[in-house]
Amino acid sequence: MTLPPRKPRAAAGSLAGWLHLDRLLVSLCLLASVTLLYRCLVFTGGLLPFASSGGASGGSGATIVSTTTVGDTRGPNVVTELVIDNLGRTQSTTVTQNEQGMSITVLGSDASLRSRRAALRHGGAQRQAGGTVSLSAGKQHEQDLEPKAYPGLPRDFDAQAYLMYHPDLKRLGIVSADQAKQHYLQQGRTEGRPYKRLRVLMRYTACTGLINQHYSHIAAFSLAAALGAELILPPAVCRDSFAHYFSMNREKNEVRWSPVPLESLLDVDAIIDYWRPRGMVVHRTPSLRPFPDLTMPDVAYPMYPLGSLDPNLVVRLQGVYLKNMDLSDLMDLARAAVVGQATSILRDDPAADVQYVVLDLPCSFFCLRSLSNLPVVSEVAKSLLFAPELHALAKRIVDVLTEGGTQPFNGLHLRVEKDARDWATIMGGQQVVWSGYISTMRGVGFNSTTRIYVASGMLTYGASVEMDRTKNYLMHTGVCSRVHHKEQIIPQKELEGLNSEQKALLDFLVLAQGQRFAGFGSSTFSFYLREFRALHGTPRSTSALVDAAVIGTDKLFLECGTVVKL
């Protein structure tokens, strides 16, 4: 059987196909040479100045190091493009025959199986749509890429965080980044160990009186700043009356605490603005209720609704109320709780995406030993600005007291209300307390020529007779020329619009501007007022506290309440 002769056009077409293939082979050979040369340069001194940001290829840290065109005037060109990252690894090789619409990309050897499958799916979709296939290893796949030296290691693995979150590794001699990566691949993954920094949302409760709440904020902000956590602000609280007896014993306690907006005491806008450029996110109070029982502050965890937060991602920090802990120890305890919660989730489901952990603290009052890190505590204390409305009221009082700034005044925090009767009993009776006040006032420089402003809760429950007796006694002992209090200056209707802690804050802000100040040694209000005055430049020598060492709070106050270098 004789075969028919081939048509000339067919022969020409076959020859053209071989020529195109020949060009392709030449192009690939050139690329291989460029790759070899590049790796030699990288491994012998890193001479190629690649930018750290994404280059023309669109991939972060990737650079097009070679584009080769093979062709002539008689046919279509074959264009090849080699993309190499800043570690010398091939990300992709693209071969394009520009007139026939053919584009083939080979992903680099460091691409994960998931990236390859995604690329193939993308290419198949383009082919079905009649377009060309161009599969790059750019930004859209970067998070799926695994370091070549550690196959299987997540792209976002953070060796520093891994070592920090798991201090037991140091005892095993695992201290370097490479050792951390090896440990994670060998056993950390199966153990559910978090391998990257966790987003932490911290919530807490501020409890009882004005300054106890303030110290709760100081501790929480200090811990959040040290952890790099976001902070969710709690409500403020107010009491029903200073006439009621407060006790941690629920059967004996008479005081009723109610949540109120935090803005009633603090300048929340200014606080948020203060911390934003310093890298800490502060969130407003989500809700006032439900609210925990403050007669049990050690378990008074936030109770307001979680909203969109996952309850499975909430962990409680236990045993911190009044514990006087160093900041480093408090950080370790908080970090262990957060990592433990994430580990419990990842152990059950290694593929789980733990986007955040909510860390709940009970009342954080005096959980922090402020002396353990005074620079942080001082910064926090300065940032917690009080409500501007109360500053404005305080200015009105001071203007009257000083007759427009022409007369000095001294300040007295008189802690003799009914809710402080336990202190008087411990000290030996009211007469001992009064004797302590008079000697303290004289010792710091009070005299009969200077008026005083008295801060007391007596008039909040109608003890006007007791207040009149107090004023007469103070003038009779020669520690003042006249006695003033807020009820004489601010109209009753305005004062009725303030809650108990706002009234206390009004007194606090007036006393802070006195020439001298005397308070009670076992009162956080008095102790912090002395610190606040020092924080704002008034020497501590102008303030004095009644010796109440017999009550037993002096050491705790010194270690947890100090906010300015002694």
C-alpha positions as CSV (number, residue, x, y, z in Angstrom):
1,M,0.0,0.0,0.0
2,T,1.4,3.3,-1.1
3,L,1.1,6.2,1.3
4,P,0.0,9.5,-0.2
5,P,2.5,12.3,-0.2
6,R,2.3,14.9,2.7
7,K,1.0,18.3,1.9
8,P,3.7,21.0,2.0
9,R,1.6,23.1,4.5
10,A,1.5,20.2,6.9
11,A,5.2,19.8,6.7
12,A,5.7,23.5,7.3
13,G,3.4,23.3,10.4
14,S,5.3,20.4,11.8
15,L,8.6,22.2,11.4
16,A,7.2,25.3,13.1
17,G,6.1,23.2,16.1
18,W,9.6,21.7,16.4
19,L,11.1,25.2,16.3
20,H,8.8,26.4,19.1
21,L,9.7,23.5,21.2
22,D,13.4,24.2,20.5
23,R,12.9,27.8,21.7
24,L,11.2,26.6,24.8
25,L,14.1,24.3,25.6
26,V,16.6,27.0,25.1
27,S,14.7,29.3,27.3
28,L,14.5,26.8,30.1
29,C,18.2,26.2,29.8
30,L,18.8,29.9,30.2
31,L,16.6,30.1,33.3
32,A,18.5,27.2,34.8
33,S,21.7,29.0,34.3
34,V,20.3,32.2,35.9
35,T,19.0,30.2,38.9
36,L,22.4,28.6,39.5
37,L,24.2,31.9,39.2
38,Y,21.7,33.5,41.6
39,R,22.1,30.9,44.3
40,C,25.9,31.2,44.0
41,L,25.6,34.9,44.6
42,V,23.2,34.5,47.5
43,F,25.2,31.9,49.3
44,T,28.5,33.7,48.9
45,G,27.6,37.1,50.2
46,G,24.0,38.1,49.3
47,L,25.0,40.5,46.6
48,L,21.6,40.9,45.0
49,P,19.8,43.9,46.6
50,F,16.2,42.6,46.7
51,A,13.6,44.9,48.2
52,S,11.9,43.7,51.4
53,S,8.5,44.6,50.1
54,G,6.6,43.0,47.2
55,G,8.2,43.5,43.8
56,A,6.9,43.2,40.3
57,S,5.7,39.7,40.9
58,G,3.3,40.8,43.5
59,G,4.7,38.6,46.2
60,S,6.1,39.9,49.4
61,G,9.9,39.8,49.3
62,A,9.9,38.2,45.8
63,T,11.8,39.6,42.8
64,I,11.8,38.9,39.1
65,V,15.4,38.2,38.4
66,S,15.2,37.1,34.8
67,T,12.9,37.6,31.8
68,T,14.0,35.8,28.7
69,T,12.5,36.1,25.2
70,V,13.3,33.6,22.5
71,G,12.0,34.1,19.0
72,D,12.5,35.7,15.6
73,T,10.6,37.6,13.0
74,R,9.2,34.4,11.4
75,G,7.1,33.2,14.3
76,P,5.7,33.8,17.8
77,N,8.0,34.6,20.7
78,V,8.4,32.3,23.8
79,V,8.8,34.5,27.0
80,T,10.0,33.0,30.2
81,E,9.9,34.6,33.6
82,L,11.7,33.4,36.7
83,V,10.6,34.7,40.2
84,I,12.8,34.1,43.2
85,D,12.2,35.1,46.8
86,N,14.7,36.8,49.0
87,L,15.9,33.5,50.4
88,G,17.0,32.4,46.9
89,R,14.0,30.0,46.5
90,T,12.2,29.7,43.2
91,Q,8.6,30.9,43.6
92,S,7.5,30.3,40.0
93,T,8.7,29.8,36.5
94,T,6.3,31.1,33.8
95,V,6.5,30.2,30.1
96,T,4.3,32.2,27.8
97,Q,3.9,31.8,24.0
98,N,2.4,35.2,23.3
99,E,0.6,34.6,20.0
100,Q,-0.9,31.2,20.8
101,G,-2.2,32.3,24.2
102,M,-0.3,29.6,26.0
103,S,0.9,30.3,29.6
104,I,2.3,27.6,31.9
105,T,3.5,28.3,35.5
106,V,5.5,25.9,37.6
107,L,5.3,26.7,41.3
108,G,8.5,26.7,43.3
109,S,9.5,23.7,45.4
110,D,8.6,25.5,48.7
111,A,4.9,25.8,47.8
112,S,2.7,23.6,49.9
113,L,0.3,21.0,48.6
114,R,-2.6,23.2,49.5
115,S,-1.1,26.1,47.3
116,R,-0.6,23.7,44.4
117,R,-4.2,22.4,44.6
118,A,-5.5,26.0,44.9
119,A,-3.4,27.0,41.9
120,L,-4.7,24.0,39.9
121,R,-8.3,24.8,40.7
122,H,-7.7,28.4,39.7
123,G,-6.1,27.4,36.4
124,G,-8.8,24.9,35.6
125,A,-11.4,27.6,36.1
126,Q,-9.5,30.0,33.8
127,R,-9.2,27.3,31.1
128,Q,-13.0,26.6,31.3
129,A,-13.5,30.3,30.8
130,G,-11.3,30.3,27.8
131,G,-8.6,32.4,29.3
132,T,-4.9,31.8,29.8
133,V,-3.4,30.1,32.8
134,S,-1.0,32.1,35.0
135,L,-0.4,30.7,38.4
136,S,1.8,32.8,40.5
137,A,3.0,32.4,44.1
138,G,2.2,35.9,45.1
139,K,0.5,37.3,48.1
140,Q,-2.6,35.3,47.8
141,H,-0.7,32.1,48.5
142,E,2.0,33.5,50.8
143,Q,0.3,32.5,54.0
144,D,0.1,28.9,52.8
145,L,3.7,28.6,51.9
146,E,5.9,26.5,54.3
147,P,9.6,27.3,54.9
148,K,11.6,24.8,52.9
149,A,13.9,24.0,55.8
150,Y,10.9,23.1,58.0
151,P,8.2,21.4,55.8
152,G,4.9,21.4,57.6
153,L,5.7,24.5,59.7
154,P,3.0,27.1,59.6
155,R,4.0,30.2,57.7
156,D,3.0,32.5,60.6
157,F,5.0,30.5,63.2
158,D,6.5,32.9,65.8
159,A,9.5,31.3,67.5
160,Q,9.7,34.1,70.1
161,A,6.0,33.7,71.0
162,Y,6.4,29.9,71.1
163,L,9.3,30.1,73.6
164,M,7.6,32.8,75.6
165,Y,4.3,30.9,75.9
166,H,5.9,27.6,76.8
167,P,8.6,28.3,79.5
168,D,9.0,24.6,80.1
169,L,10.9,24.4,76.9
170,K,13.8,26.3,78.4
171,R,14.2,23.6,81.0
172,L,14.5,21.2,78.2
173,G,17.3,23.2,76.6
174,I,15.1,24.6,73.8
175,V,16.1,28.2,73.5
176,S,16.7,29.1,69.9
177,A,14.3,29.7,67.0
178,D,15.4,26.6,65.1
179,Q,15.0,24.4,68.2
180,A,11.5,25.9,68.7
181,K,10.5,25.1,65.1
182,Q,11.8,21.5,65.5
183,H,10.0,21.0,68.8
184,Y,6.7,22.2,67.3
185,L,7.0,19.9,64.3
186,Q,8.0,16.9,66.4
187,Q,5.5,17.2,69.3
188,G,4.2,20.7,69.9
189,R,1.6,20.4,67.2
190,T,0.1,17.2,68.6
191,E,0.3,18.7,72.1
192,G,-1.9,21.6,71.0
193,R,0.7,24.3,71.8
194,P,-0.1,27.7,70.4
195,Y,2.7,28.8,68.0
196,K,1.9,32.4,67.4
197,R,0.9,35.4,69.4
198,L,-2.6,35.3,70.6
199,R,-5.0,38.2,70.6
200,V,-6.0,38.7,74.3
201,L,-9.1,40.6,75.3
202,M,-9.0,41.3,79.0
203,R,-12.0,42.1,81.2
204,Y,-12.1,42.9,84.9
205,T,-14.3,44.2,87.7
206,A,-13.6,47.5,89.5
207,C,-15.1,47.1,93.0
208,T,-16.4,49.1,96.0
209,G,-15.4,52.7,96.8
210,L,-14.0,55.4,94.5
211,I,-10.3,54.8,95.1
212,N,-10.6,51.0,95.4
213,Q,-12.1,51.1,91.9
214,H,-9.3,53.4,90.8
215,Y,-6.6,51.0,92.1
216,S,-8.5,48.2,90.3
217,H,-8.1,50.2,87.0
218,I,-4.4,50.8,87.7
219,A,-3.7,47.1,88.2
220,A,-5.7,46.1,85.1
221,F,-4.2,48.7,82.8
222,S,-0.7,47.8,84.0
223,L,-1.2,44.1,83.3
224,A,-2.8,44.7,79.9
225,A,0.1,47.0,78.9
226,A,2.6,44.5,79.9
227,L,0.8,41.6,78.2
228,G,0.0,43.6,75.0
229,A,-3.7,42.8,75.6
230,E,-6.7,44.7,74.6
231,L,-8.7,46.0,77.6
232,I,-12.5,46.1,78.0
233,L,-13.5,48.6,80.6
234,P,-15.9,47.7,83.4
235,P,-18.8,49.8,84.7
236,A,-18.2,52.1,87.7
237,V,-20.1,51.4,90.9
238,C,-21.7,53.5,93.5
239,R,-23.1,52.8,97.0
240,D,-26.5,53.6,98.3
241,S,-25.3,55.5,101.4
242,F,-22.3,56.1,103.6
243,A,-24.6,55.5,106.6
244,H,-24.7,51.8,105.8
245,Y,-22.2,49.3,107.2
246,F,-20.1,47.5,104.6
247,S,-18.8,44.0,105.3
248,M,-17.5,41.1,103.3
249,N,-19.8,39.0,105.4
250,R,-23.0,39.0,103.3
251,E,-25.2,38.6,106.4
252,K,-23.7,41.7,108.1
253,N,-23.3,43.8,105.0
254,E,-25.7,46.7,104.6
255,V,-24.3,48.5,101.6
256,R,-25.9,48.0,98.2
257,W,-23.7,48.6,95.2
258,S,-25.1,49.5,91.7
259,P,-23.3,49.7,88.4
260,V,-23.2,53.1,86.7
261,P,-21.5,54.4,83.5
262,L,-17.7,54.6,83.9
263,E,-17.9,58.1,82.3
264,S,-19.4,59.3,85.5
265,L,-16.0,59.0,87.1
266,L,-13.3,58.8,84.4
267,D,-12.7,60.7,81.1
268,V,-13.0,57.6,79.0
269,D,-12.5,59.4,75.7
270,A,-9.2,60.8,76.9
271,I,-8.0,57.5,78.3
272,I,-8.7,55.7,75.0
273,D,-6.9,58.5,73.1
274,Y,-4.0,58.3,75.5
275,W,-3.3,54.6,75.0
276,R,-4.1,54.4,71.2
277,P,-0.7,55.7,70.0
278,R,1.0,53.7,72.6
279,G,-0.3,50.5,71.0
280,M,-3.0,49.4,73.5
281,V,-6.6,49.1,72.4
282,V,-9.1,50.1,75.1
283,H,-12.8,49.2,74.6
284,R,-15.8,50.9,76.1
285,T,-18.0,49.1,78.7
286,P,-20.4,46.8,76.7
287,S,-23.2,46.8,79.3
288,L,-23.9,47.7,83.0
289,R,-25.9,44.5,83.8
290,P,-25.9,41.8,84.9
291,F,-23.4,42.8,87.6
292,P,-21.5,40.6,90.1
293,D,-21.9,40.5,93.9
294,L,-19.3,42.8,95.3
295,T,-19.5,41.2,98.8
296,M,-17.4,38.4,97.2
297,P,-14.8,40.4,95.2
298,D,-12.5,37.5,94.8
299,V,-15.0,35.8,92.5
300,A,-16.7,39.0,91.1
301,Y,-16.0,38.2,87.5
302,P,-17.6,40.3,84.7
303,M,-21.1,39.1,84.0
304,Y,-22.3,41.4,81.2
305,P,-23.3,39.7,77.9
306,L,-20.4,38.5,75.7
307,G,-22.1,39.7,72.5
308,S,-20.2,38.2,69.5
309,L,-17.5,36.7,71.7
310,D,-17.3,32.9,71.9
311,P,-17.9,31.6,75.4
312,N,-15.5,28.7,74.7
313,L,-12.7,31.2,74.4
314,V,-13.1,32.7,77.8
315,V,-10.8,31.8,80.7
316,R,-10.8,33.1,84.3
317,L,-7.8,34.3,86.2
318,Q,-8.3,33.0,89.7
319,G,-6.8,33.9,93.1
320,V,-5.6,37.5,92.4
321,Y,-7.8,39.7,94.6
322,L,-5.6,41.5,97.2
323,K,-2.8,39.1,96.4
324,N,-0.1,41.8,96.1
325,M,1.8,40.1,93.2
326,D,4.8,41.3,91.3
327,L,3.9,42.4,87.8
328,S,6.1,39.6,86.3
329,D,4.4,37.0,88.4
330,L,1.0,38.3,87.5
331,M,2.0,38.3,83.8
332,D,3.1,34.7,84.1
333,L,-0.2,33.7,85.7
334,A,-2.2,35.5,83.1
335,R,-0.2,34.1,80.2
336,A,-0.5,30.6,81.6
337,A,-4.3,30.9,81.7
338,V,-4.5,32.2,78.2
339,V,-2.1,29.7,76.7
340,G,-3.8,26.9,78.7
341,Q,-7.2,27.8,77.2
342,A,-5.8,27.9,73.6
343,T,-4.0,24.6,74.2
344,S,-7.2,22.9,75.3
345,I,-8.8,23.9,72.1
346,L,-5.9,23.1,69.8
347,R,-5.3,19.7,71.4
348,D,-8.8,18.7,70.5
349,D,-8.7,20.3,67.0
350,P,-5.2,21.2,65.7
351,A,-6.7,23.0,62.8
352,A,-8.8,25.3,65.0
353,D,-8.3,29.0,64.3
354,V,-8.0,30.5,67.8
355,Q,-8.5,34.1,66.8
356,Y,-8.6,35.5,70.4
357,V,-8.8,34.5,74.1
358,V,-10.9,36.4,76.6
359,L,-9.1,36.7,79.9
360,D,-11.5,37.5,82.8
361,L,-10.3,38.9,86.1
362,P,-12.4,39.3,89.3
363,C,-12.0,42.6,91.2
364,S,-8.4,43.5,90.5
365,F,-8.0,45.7,93.6
366,F,-4.5,45.4,95.0
367,C,-3.7,42.3,93.0
368,L,-0.6,44.2,91.8
369,R,2.4,45.1,93.9
370,S,3.0,48.5,92.4
371,L,6.5,48.7,93.8
372,S,7.5,45.9,91.5
373,N,7.3,48.2,88.5
374,L,6.7,51.8,89.4
375,P,7.5,53.3,86.0
376,V,4.6,51.3,84.4
377,V,2.3,52.1,87.3
378,S,3.1,55.8,87.3
379,E,2.4,55.9,83.5
380,V,-0.9,54.2,84.0
381,A,-1.9,56.4,87.0
382,K,-1.2,59.6,84.9
383,S,-3.4,58.2,82.1
384,L,-6.5,57.6,84.2
385,L,-8.0,61.1,84.0
386,F,-11.0,61.9,86.0
387,A,-14.3,63.1,84.5
388,P,-14.2,66.7,83.2
389,E,-17.6,67.5,84.6
390,L,-16.2,66.8,88.2
391,H,-13.1,68.9,87.4
392,A,-15.4,71.8,86.5
393,L,-17.4,71.5,89.8
394,A,-14.2,71.3,91.8
395,K,-12.9,74.5,90.1
396,R,-16.0,76.3,91.2
397,I,-15.4,75.3,94.8
398,V,-11.7,76.2,94.8
399,D,-12.5,79.6,93.3
400,V,-14.8,80.3,96.2
401,L,-12.4,78.9,98.8
402,T,-9.4,80.9,97.6
403,E,-11.5,84.0,96.8
404,G,-10.3,83.9,93.2
405,G,-6.9,82.4,94.0
406,T,-5.9,85.0,96.5
407,Q,-6.2,82.9,99.7
408,P,-4.7,79.5,100.6
409,F,-6.6,76.6,102.1
410,N,-5.8,73.3,103.6
411,G,-7.7,70.0,103.1
412,L,-8.9,67.4,105.5
413,H,-10.3,64.0,104.7
414,L,-12.4,63.2,107.8
415,R,-13.1,59.5,107.8
416,V,-15.5,59.2,110.8
417,E,-18.8,58.2,109.0
418,K,-20.9,55.3,110.2
419,D,-19.5,52.9,107.6
420,A,-16.0,53.4,109.2
421,R,-17.0,52.4,112.7
422,D,-14.9,49.3,112.7
423,W,-11.7,51.3,112.4
424,A,-12.6,53.4,115.4
425,T,-13.3,50.3,117.4
426,I,-9.9,48.7,116.4
427,M,-8.1,52.0,117.3
428,G,-9.7,52.2,120.7
429,G,-12.6,54.5,120.1
430,Q,-13.6,57.8,118.5
431,Q,-11.6,59.9,120.9
432,V,-8.4,58.1,119.9
433,V,-9.2,58.8,116.2
434,W,-9.9,62.5,116.9
435,S,-6.7,62.9,118.9
436,G,-4.8,61.3,116.0
437,Y,-6.4,63.8,113.5
438,I,-5.5,66.9,115.6
439,S,-1.9,65.9,116.1
440,T,-1.5,65.0,112.4
441,M,-3.0,68.3,111.3
442,R,-0.7,70.3,113.6
443,G,2.3,68.3,112.5
444,V,1.9,69.1,108.9
445,G,1.3,72.8,109.4
446,F,-2.4,73.4,109.9
447,N,-3.0,76.6,112.0
448,S,-5.7,79.0,113.1
449,T,-5.0,81.5,110.2
450,T,-5.9,79.2,107.3
451,R,-9.3,78.0,106.3
452,I,-9.8,74.3,105.6
453,Y,-12.0,72.3,103.3
454,V,-13.4,69.1,104.9
455,A,-14.4,66.0,102.9
456,S,-16.8,63.8,104.7
457,G,-19.8,61.7,103.9
458,M,-21.7,62.7,107.0
459,L,-24.0,65.2,105.2
460,T,-24.9,62.6,102.6
461,Y,-27.1,60.9,105.1
462,G,-28.3,64.0,106.9
463,A,-25.9,64.1,109.9
464,S,-26.0,67.9,110.0
465,V,-25.8,68.0,113.8
466,E,-22.6,65.9,113.8
467,M,-21.1,68.1,111.1
468,D,-21.8,71.3,113.1
469,R,-20.1,69.8,116.1
470,T,-17.1,68.8,114.0
471,K,-16.7,72.3,112.6
472,N,-16.9,73.9,116.1
473,Y,-14.4,71.4,117.4
474,L,-11.9,72.0,114.6
475,M,-12.0,75.8,115.1
476,H,-11.8,75.4,118.8
477,T,-8.6,73.3,118.6
478,G,-6.9,76.0,116.5
479,V,-6.2,74.0,113.3
480,C,-8.2,76.4,111.1
481,S,-9.8,79.8,110.8
482,R,-13.0,78.6,109.1
483,V,-14.4,75.2,107.9
484,H,-15.9,74.7,104.4
485,H,-17.5,71.8,102.6
486,K,-19.1,71.3,99.2
487,E,-22.7,71.6,100.5
488,Q,-22.0,75.2,101.3
489,I,-21.0,76.1,97.8
490,I,-22.7,73.8,95.3
491,P,-26.5,74.0,95.2
492,Q,-28.3,71.0,96.7
493,K,-30.1,70.3,93.4
494,E,-26.8,69.9,91.6
495,L,-25.4,67.6,94.4
496,E,-28.5,65.4,94.3
497,G,-27.6,64.7,90.6
498,L,-24.3,63.1,91.7
499,N,-24.0,59.5,92.9
500,S,-22.0,58.7,96.0
501,E,-18.7,58.2,94.3
502,Q,-19.0,61.3,92.2
503,K,-19.5,63.3,95.4
504,A,-16.3,61.6,96.8
505,L,-14.5,62.4,93.6
506,L,-15.5,66.1,93.9
507,D,-14.0,66.2,97.3
508,F,-10.9,64.4,96.1
509,L,-10.3,67.0,93.3
510,V,-10.7,69.9,95.7
511,L,-8.4,68.4,98.4
512,A,-5.8,67.8,95.7
513,Q,-5.4,71.5,95.3
514,G,-5.0,72.4,99.0
515,Q,-1.8,73.9,100.3
516,R,-1.6,71.0,102.9
517,F,-3.6,67.8,103.3
518,A,-4.4,65.5,106.3
519,G,-6.1,62.2,106.0
520,F,-6.5,58.8,107.6
521,G,-3.8,56.1,107.3
522,S,-6.1,53.2,106.6
523,S,-8.2,54.9,104.0
524,T,-7.3,54.2,100.3
525,F,-8.9,57.6,99.6
526,S,-6.5,59.4,101.8
527,F,-3.5,57.3,100.8
528,Y,-4.1,57.7,97.1
529,L,-4.7,61.5,97.5
530,R,-1.2,61.8,98.9
531,E,0.1,59.8,95.9
532,F,-2.0,61.9,93.5
533,R,-0.7,65.1,94.8
534,A,2.9,63.8,94.5
535,L,2.1,62.5,91.0
536,H,1.2,66.0,90.0
537,G,4.2,67.8,91.5
538,T,3.1,68.5,95.1
539,P,5.7,67.3,97.6
540,R,4.7,64.4,99.9
541,S,5.9,66.5,102.8
542,T,2.8,68.6,102.5
543,S,0.6,65.6,103.2
544,A,0.2,63.6,106.4
545,L,-1.9,60.6,107.4
546,V,-3.2,59.7,110.9
547,D,-1.2,56.7,112.2
548,A,-3.5,53.7,111.9
549,A,-0.9,51.0,111.9
550,V,-2.9,49.0,114.5
551,I,-5.4,48.3,111.7
552,G,-2.7,46.4,109.8
553,T,-3.0,47.9,106.3
554,D,0.2,50.0,106.2
555,K,2.4,47.4,104.5
556,L,-0.2,46.5,101.9
557,F,-0.9,50.1,101.1
558,L,2.8,50.9,100.8
559,E,3.5,48.0,98.4
560,C,0.3,48.1,96.3
561,G,-0.8,51.8,96.7
562,T,2.4,53.7,95.9
563,V,2.3,55.2,92.4
564,V,5.2,57.6,92.6
565,K,8.9,57.0,93.5
566,L,9.4,57.4,97.2
